[in-house]
Amino acid sequence: MSNKPKNSRSQLRVCTQMRYAPNPISCANSGCHLILIALEKAVAANHLVIDVVTTRCLLKCDEGPNIKLIPEGMIWNRATLDTVSEIIAKCKKLVKTN
């Protein structure tokens, strides 16, 4: 049984946290914005009932860009534009379509 309330939508949360020196490794410095745009387009093209939203730190800065599917709990680290198709495929299995 899902913990998701009725009529709520799943979310793909894309970390857009920016870190600065002395440790500038972060999702924002690793291409998250291009991935965000690609996910928005792919979700729409596949008619998935998912909101693609930005979020602050997912606590894995050294492994970014990071994406989390809520409430399903899937997490992708070191996401790339090539990872988008994998994320969408998994979302198709876990989340309903329009």
C-alpha positions in Angstrom: 0.0 0.0 0.0 1.3 3.4 -0.9 1.8 6.2 1.6 0.9 8.7 -1.1 -2.3 10.7 -0.2 -5.1 10.5 -2.8 -4.9 12.9 -5.7 -1.2 13.8 -4.9 1.4 13.6 -7.7 4.8 12.1 -7.5 7.7 14.4 -7.8 11.1 14.1 -9.4 13.2 16.4 -7.2 16.3 17.6 -8.9 18.9 19.1 -6.6 20.1 22.5 -7.8 22.2 23.3 -4.7 25.3 25.5 -5.4 28.4 25.1 -3.3 31.4 27.4 -3.4 35.1 27.2 -2.4 36.8 25.6 -0.7 34.6 22.6 -1.8 32.8 23.6 -5.0 31.6 20.1 -5.9 27.8 20.3 -6.1 24.8 19.4 -8.3 24.6 23.0 -9.7 28.3 22.8 -10.7 27.7 19.4 -12.3 25.1 20.1 -14.9 21.8 19.7 -13.0 20.1 22.4 -15.0 20.4 20.7 -18.3 19.2 17.4 -16.7 16.2 19.3 -15.2 15.1 20.6 -18.6 15.6 17.2 -20.2 13.5 15.6 -17.5 10.7 18.1 -17.9 10.5 17.4 -21.6 10.7 13.6 -21.1 8.0 13.6 -18.5 5.7 15.6 -20.7 6.4 13.5 -23.8 5.7 10.3 -21.9 2.5 11.7 -20.3 3.7 10.9 -16.8 1.8 12.2 -13.8 4.9 13.6 -12.2 6.0 17.1 -11.2 9.6 17.9 -12.0 10.8 20.3 -9.3 14.0 21.8 -8.0 15.1 21.1 -4.5 17.9 22.1 -2.2 20.6 19.6 -1.1 19.9 15.9 -1.1 23.1 15.4 1.0 25.2 13.7 -1.7 27.0 16.7 -3.1 30.1 14.6 -4.1 27.8 12.3 -6.1 25.8 14.9 -7.9 23.7 15.7 -9.9 21.2 14.0 -7.6 17.5 13.2 -8.4 14.9 11.7 -6.0 11.5 10.3 -6.9 9.1 11.1 -4.1 7.2 9.4 -2.5 8.5 6.2 -4.2 12.0 6.8 -2.8 14.2 6.1 -5.8 17.4 8.1 -5.9 19.8 8.6 -8.8 23.3 9.9 -8.2 25.8 11.2 -10.8 22.9 11.7 -13.2 23.7 12.7 -16.7 21.7 13.5 -19.8 22.1 9.8 -20.7 20.5 8.8 -17.3 17.3 10.6 -18.2 16.0 7.7 -20.3 16.7 5.3 -17.4 14.9 7.6 -14.9 11.9 7.9 -17.2 11.8 4.1 -17.7 11.8 3.5 -14.0 9.1 6.2 -13.5 6.9 4.5 -16.1 7.0 1.4 -13.9 6.3 3.2 -10.7 4.0 6.1 -11.6 0.8 6.2 -13.5 0.4 8.0 -16.9 -2.3 10.4 -18.0 
